[in-house]
Amino acid sequence: MKHRIVVLGAGYAGAFAAGSLARRLSPADTEITLVNAVPEFVERMRLHQLAAGRDLAFRGLADIFAGTGVRLRLARVTGVDPERRTVAMTGEDGDGELAYDTLLHTLGSSVAHHGVPGAAEHAFDVTGRSSALRLRERLAALGAGGTVLVVGEGLTGIETATELAESRPDLSVALAARGGPGAWLSPGAQRHLRRAFDRLGVAVHEHTGIEAVEPDRAIAADGRSVPAEVTVWAAGFAVSPVAAASGLEVTGTGQVVVDRTMRSVSHPDVYAAGDCVHAIGENGRPLPMSCASAGFTNMQATAAIIARLTGREVPATELKYYGNHISLGRRDAIFQTVDGDGRARSWYLGGRTAARFKAGVLKGAGWGTAHPTFGMPTRRRRLAAAPDRAGTAAGARTAA
Ligand SMILES: Cc1cc2nc3c(=O)[nH]c(=O)nc-3n(C[C@H](O)[C@H](O)[C@H](O)COP(=O)(O)OP(=O)(O)OC[C@H]3O[C@@H](n4cnc5c(N)ncnc54)[C@H](O)[C@@H]3O)c2cc1C
């Protein structure tokens, strides 16, 4: 019987991983299935642009994986039973179950409301395509002078506020920040950010934690009322709840706990990558949820799966975080590099050059994921021997 590899989630981590596995393992003895809830590869890094009205077309997964040997299942994963090694799904064909020998969990993340009253009911977000489209529709109906409040001083909050302000100068766009927006950036980059907010007319409410959201306003911790016909919640990501509910060992936030090779510490035939993995970087700190981390972790996970199945030593992929690249509308951006401890270096790149660089990064990440087998050498390896229950071929060595 063929070794069944099931990849859950076709985002930046999962889509790339599925293609990479198909390219490097022989179809004679492996079967790769990719399960995703929606039929397109959604470029999440562009969703604030989609919400702001840009016309973006996302490539269909069926097209992406045509001819690669990857079997595509369009269904929502509702659970994993790691003891029986099955995945429960619900899709157009009803409920179903999929058996696996090796599982790669890359279900990503969505919005985290942190239990703030009214946020789930009244706030919009840009963490998924359907929610971004809902926001786009609401903004289109908002007349000149309409008030929009973006909650969150992180990367997504800054990118969303600046993109909305640039594309809809007729609206009154504000950002609520618990501390100072971009406080982790170097002093020069922080000044650059403030100039961008001023130029685009984004009003910044500093030291303003939002504690409730109502249909036409948000309430700050000190009781102040901030007018907001539209509140956009950008105050954090919550990882997919599937892993935690499945009995895999997870962190308090639901990320899968793995070893250096992205293999679950509780269930060795399960691997994880992307936003839903708790991966420790070279500096001893958890990698942030980001596209770059999704890249490094999926490359490490696929390398480990292939090595273990084909009886080779598991190579170590470098797990580093190089910095933040924040777009400030279409014509401005900040590229801030960080040191080994994740602290901002004094050097940063800002302005049009950084914006062009960021546009290239977005294009490259989208294109690379949507062409997962392009340019890689096809070296379809046969399995070394029948893998054991832990997905390791007899005699295979491990790096970590
Ligand atoms: C607006 C925005 C801007 C961003 N900008 C940047 C940036 O500039 N730089 C950066 O590094 N990062 C950025 N990020 C973060 C980055 O997008 C994520 O870190 C990255 O998408 C993580 O990749 P992933 O593959 O783990 O998850 P995802 O890309 O979220 O993919 C998960 C996949 O799983 C599918 N899925 C989820 N649940 C289920 C289920 N139950 N059943 C079936 N399928 C399911 C989803 O449909 C999706 O296809 C941004 C995020 C947002 C929202």
The ligand as a Gaussian input file, in Angstrom:
#p B3LYP/6-31G(d) Opt

LIG

0 1
 C       -3.797000      41.414000       5.942000
 C       -2.591000      40.592000       6.282000
 C       -1.331000      41.061000       5.914000
 C       -0.210000      40.307000       6.222000
 N        1.006000      40.788000       5.852000
 C        2.092000      40.063000       6.095000
 C        3.367000      40.519000       5.685000
 O        3.499000      41.590000       5.111000
 N        4.442000      39.727000       5.925000
 C        4.333000      38.528000       6.549000
 O        5.344000      37.843000       6.724000
 N        3.134000      38.073000       6.972000
 C        2.022000      38.791000       6.757000
 N        0.813000      38.329000       7.168000
 C        0.756000      37.041000       7.894000
 C        0.789000      35.872000       6.902000
 O       -0.237000      36.043000       5.956000
 C        0.601000      34.561000       7.653000
 O        1.610000      34.445000       8.631000
 C        0.649000      33.388000       6.665000
 O       -0.493000      33.438000       5.838000
 C        0.703000      32.050000       7.386000
 O        0.672000      31.012000       6.430000
 P       -0.039000      29.611000       6.750000
 O        0.153000      28.770000       5.547000
 O        0.387000      29.119000       8.065000
 O       -1.571000      29.974000       6.931000
 P       -2.637000      30.537000       5.882000
 O       -1.985000      31.331000       4.838000
 O       -3.672000      31.171000       6.750000
 O       -3.243000      29.218000       5.221000
 C       -4.078000      28.349000       5.928000
 C       -4.931000      27.598000       4.929000
 O       -5.723000      26.649000       5.647000
 C       -7.074000      26.728000       5.213000
 N       -7.907000      26.337000       6.331000
 C       -8.006000      26.930000       7.544000
 N       -8.853000      26.233000       8.338000
 C       -9.293000      25.182000       7.600000
 C      -10.132000      24.084000       7.872000
 N      -10.720000      23.911000       9.055000
 N      -10.339000      23.172000       6.892000
 C       -9.730000      23.297000       5.684000
 N       -8.911000      24.318000       5.383000
 C       -8.690000      25.245000       6.322000
 C       -7.265000      28.181000       4.787000
 O       -8.329000      28.280000       3.860000
 C       -5.906000      28.480000       4.163000
 O       -5.879000      28.116000       2.819000
 C       -0.335000      39.054000       6.900000
 C       -1.592000      38.592000       7.242000
 C       -2.718000      39.337000       6.950000
 C       -4.078000      38.824000       7.326000

